[in-house]
Amino acid sequence: MKRLLETKRLIDILDIHPDIALETLQRARMAAFTLVKWLLCSVLSGSVIGLIGALFYKCLQYVTNIRTTYSFTLFFLPLAGIIIVFIYRLTNEADNTGTNLVITAIQSNVEVPVKVTPLIIISTLLTHLCGGSAGREGAALQVGGSLGDFFAKLFNFDDKDTRIMIMCGMSACFSALFGTPIAAAVFSMEVISVGVMYYAALVPCIISSLTAQGIAGLLGVTPTAFTIGDICSFNISTCLRLIIMSILFALVSIAFCYMLHTSSRIYSTYIENPYIRIVTAGILVILLRYLTGTTDYLGAGAPVIASSFLSSCAWYVFILKMIFTAATLGGGFKGGEIVPTLFVGATLGSFLAPIFGLPIGLCAACGMVSVFCGVTNCPLTSFIISIEMFGAASIKYVIICIAISYMLSGYYSLYNSQKIVYSKYKTEYINRRSH
């Protein structure tokens, strides 16, 4: 009673209408409850998903070492494909659309079953073990999304909070595997609908992402980082050259999306049986490896990415990586598209560096984040990931490339379920699917 009188006296002193005061108190109480709820849920989910993500990372390292040590594992790629198709059909997930399913779940409350986690982990490990050209972050989004959905059910969340929990899981697993927690948090909010950010998920995504990276770090997972080296002066001449390069980055990002979607469509059209389709893809990758005479394009290609910052790449390197990746993922193998995207961007930038008279490391960095932006339509994430991977010294250079690549890459995307809510060219609501 005494506290109520004191509250009324304070309201009278501040000359606040009682209804407004009551509404303010209710909002403050709801905000405090929401903060505590998401802090607890984010730390818990970030810890669990960070642990799983770190173990996944270690397993990927292990199978990659086996592949590079024993080159004959490549010949088991068709068999690995058969196993992948079998386990997906056995668990009634033959029609699983991968990362597109996770994005759709956030848009329309479709369930991401928890069984997706072991499926995508096993199939990605098999793909990498036998030399398929794929990444790991796409798998991380699926692992995080399915586990986020699981936690939402565990906490008995409603549909709206389930969406946030899925984004929370995506951020956590991406952060654990890639070591860029801020970019991971923003990416899951930005990639769903172009032109709209789900800011209600900001606190959960940030906390879970940082927690997951902390857990991964304790287990020895090192963040992805590159040294740019020399940086040229920032002047009009440099800007003009960067603009021209950015146009090329945008065109290559469109070509990469087109190749991935077209290869999948060609495989499905001409080879209806999924077993024969994936075996064909495996044989095609084996043939490509021996036609090119190198193993550089198998797996994620991390050594080539690292070397692209030190010396200029040949003109065909980024093209061959796109072909290998389209042949692998289009046929039904699992993994991710993001690391191959970074490979394509870095090697393209590295190739263009001596042509435009710019430092190799700087051009590789600009190409990496620009092509990433072009295929994901996530400029803010691309800018943040550039800072986390390269440091702040290159921000003026990369932001020009990112902005132009975003504008000129059109409505193409790695993810067919991604929505383009607002136009890239004018302040106009369009709400359409990406290509």
C-alpha positions, -999 to 999 in steps of 0.1 A, spaced: 0 0 0 28 24 9 47 16 -24 15 23 -44 11 57 -26 47 65 -34 42 56 -70 11 78 -73 29 107 -56 57 103 -81 32 104 -110 16 135 -96 50 152 -93 60 143 -129 25 153 -142 21 119 -161 -13 107 -170 -22 75 -150 -29 55 -182 4 65 -197 22 57 -165 6 23 -163 14 15 -199 50 25 -194 53 3 -163 38 -26 -182 62 -21 -211 92 -19 -187 81 -51 -170 76 -69 -204 110 -56 -216 128 -69 -184 111 -103 -187 119 -106 -224 156 -96 -217 160 -122 -190 142 -149 -211 163 -144 -241 196 -141 -221 189 -175 -206 177 -191 -238 205 -177 -259 233 -187 -235 219 -222 -232 213 -227 -269 245 -210 -278 265 -233 -255 249 -265 -269 250 -255 -305 285 -240 -301 296 -274 -288 280 -293 -316 294 -268 -342 329 -271 -328 328 -309 -329 315 -307 -365 344 -284 -373 369 -309 -358 353 -337 -378 355 -317 -410 392 -311 -403 397 -348 -397 380 -361 -429 398 -334 -449 431 -346 -436 422 -382 -446 412 -370 -481 444 -351 -486 465 -379 -472 448 -407 -491 439 -394 -526 421 -426 -535 391 -416 -513 379 -395 -543 369 -428 -560 344 -435 -532 325 -403 -540 297 -421 -559 293 -445 -530 292 -416 -506 264 -402 -527 244 -434 -526 247 -434 -488 235 -397 -486 204 -404 -508 196 -435 -488 197 -419 -453 176 -390 -465 150 -413 -480 152 -436 -450 143 -406 -427 116 -393 -451 137 -362 -458 142 -369 -495 124 -336 -504 145 -316 -479 155 -282 -495 184 -275 -472 190 -239 -462 159 -229 -481 138 -249 -456 153 -230 -427 146 -197 -444 110 -208 -452 105 -218 -416 112 -183 -404 90 -168 -430 60 -191 -426 64 -213 -395 73 -245 -414 90 -270 -391 127 -277 -393 129 -312 -378 157 -320 -354 167 -350 -374 181 -326 -400 211 -321 -377 226 -356 -379 216 -359 -415 234 -328 -427 264 -334 -405 269 -370 -418 262 -361 -454 285 -331 -454 313 -351 -438 309 -378 -465 310 -351 -492 342 -336 -478 358 -370 -471 354 -381 -507 363 -348 -524 330 -331 -533 334 -294 -538 314 -279 -510 316 -256 -480 305 -259 -444 285 -228 -435 254 -238 -454 254 -270 -433 259 -249 -402 228 -229 -410 208 -261 -413 222 -275 -381 216 -243 -362 181 -239 -376 170 -274 -368 184 -272 -332 169 -238 -328 135 -252 -337 141 -280 -312 149 -256 -284 118 -236 -293 97 -267 -288 115 -276 -256 108 -241 -242 72 -243 -255 76 -211 -275 48 -196 -297 53 -192 -335 69 -157 -332 94 -168 -306 101 -199 -326 112 -178 -355 136 -159 -333 150 -192 -318 157 -206 -353 176 -174 -362 194 -177 -328 205 -213 -337 216 -202 -372 238 -175 -357 253 -198 -331 264 -226 -355 276 -202 -381 297 -184 -355 311 -216 -341 323 -228 -375 335 -195 -390 346 -175 -360 329 -142 -370 302 -138 -343 289 -103 -352 285 -112 -389 269 -145 -379 244 -127 -358 235 -101 -384 234 -127 -413 206 -147 -398 185 -116 -394 194 -101 -428 193 -131 -452 156 -140 -447 140 -110 -464 161 -85 -484 153 -49 -472 139 -60 -438 159 -67 -406 143 -88 -378 156 -66 -350 135 -85 -324 161 -112 -328 191 -89 -323 198 -96 -286 192 -134 -288 214 -137 -320 242 -116 -306 243 -135 -273 240 -170 -288 266 -161 -314 292 -148 -289 285 -178 -266 289 -203 -294 322 -187 -305 335 -188 -269 327 -225 -266 343 -232 -300 373 -213 -290 377 -233 -258 378 -264 -280 405 -250 -303 385 -237 -332 403 -207 -346 384 -178 -362 388 -174 -400 411 -145 -407 433 -133 -435 462 -108 -437 457 -82 -465 492 -69 -464 499 -37 -484 471 -12 -489 473 15 -516 464 51 -512 427 59 -513 421 84 -542 399 89 -572 420 66 -594 418 38 -569 380 43 -565 374 41 -603 394 9 -605 375 -6 -576 342 4 -592 351 -14 -624 362 -45 -604 329 -44 -585 309 -47 -617 329 -78 -625 323 -92 -590 285 -86 -594 284 -104 -628 303 -134 -614 280 -136 -584 250 -137 -609 268 -164 -629 275 -185 -599 239 -184 -587 227 -192 -622 252 -222 -625 241 -237 -592 204 -235 -599 207 -246 -635 229 -275 -627 203 -287 -601 176 -283 -627 195 -301 -654 203 -331 -631 166 -333 -620 152 -330 -655 174 -356 -673 181 -380 -644 149 -386 -624 164 -414 -602 182 -397 -572 206 -426 -568 217 -425 -605 218 -387 -603 242 -385 -574 264 -413 -588 266 -393 -621 276 -362 -602 303 -381 -583 317 -396 -615 316 -361 -631 337 -346 -602 362 -375 -605 365 -368 -643 369 -330 -637 397 -336 -612 417 -357 -637 409 -334 -666 423 -304 -646 451 -324 -631 448 -309 -597 430 -314 -564 427 -277 -557 390 -276 -564 380 -305 -542 366 -299 -507 363 -263 -495 396 -252 -510 409 -233 -480 446 -235 -490 438 -219 -524 419 -191 -506 448 -184 -484 473 -184 -512 452 -160 -533 461 -132 -508 498 -138 -514 501 -143 -551 479 -137 -582 457 -165 -593 453 -177 -629 422 -165 -648 405 -199 -648 408 -207 -611 375 -191 -600 357 -205 -631 368 -241 -624 357 -238 -587 322 -227 -599 320 -257 -622 332 -282 -596 307 -268 -570 278 -268 -594 286 -304 -604 288 -315 -567 258 -297 -551 236 -298 -582 238 -336 -582 226 -339 -546 257 -338 -524 255 -318 -492 276 -291 -477 275 -254 -482 278 -228 -509 294 -200 -488 330 -212 -487 330 -219 -524 316 -184 -528 345 -170 -508 369 -191 -529 354 -177 -562 355 -141 -549 391 -142 -535 406 -159 -566 388 -136 -589 400 -105 -570 435 -120 -569 435 -125 -607 423 -89 -613 448 -73 -589 478 -70 -613 455 -60 -642 442 -30 -623 475 -23 -606 462 -28 -570 476 -49 -541 468 -86 -544 456 -90 -508 433 -60 -510 417 -72 -542 413 -107 -529 395 -93 -498 373 -70 -519 364 -99 -542 357 -123 -514 331 -101 -496 317 -86 -528 308 -119 -544 295 -131 -510 273 -100 -509 261 -106 -545 250 -142 -539 234 -136 -505 220 -100 -509 234 -92 -474 255 -60 -476 256 -53 -439 268 -88 -431 294 -86 -459 307 -53 -444 309 -67 -409 325 -100 -420 352 -80 -438 361 -62 -406 361 -95 -386 383 -113 -412 406 -85 -425 406 -58 -399 394 -22 -402 422 -9 -424 404 -19 -456 368 -7 -448 368 22 -473 378 -1 -501 355 -30 -494 325 -9 -487 326 5 -522 328 -30 -537 301 -44 -515 277 -16 -522 281 -18 -560 280 -56 -561 248 -55 -540 231 -31 -565 242 -48 -597 237 -84 -587 200 -80 -592 176 -104 -576 197 -135 -579 205 -155 -547 219 -188 -535 186 -193 -518 154 -195 -539 132 -190 -508 148 -156 -500 123 -128 -503 132 -94 -519 109 -72 -499 121 -38 -511 137 -30 -544 174 -25 -547 169 4 -571 142 26 -556 122 30 -524 96 6 -536 79 -24 -519 81 -54 -543 79 -86 -521 91 -111 -547 112 -143 -546 148 -142 -556 160 -160 -588 
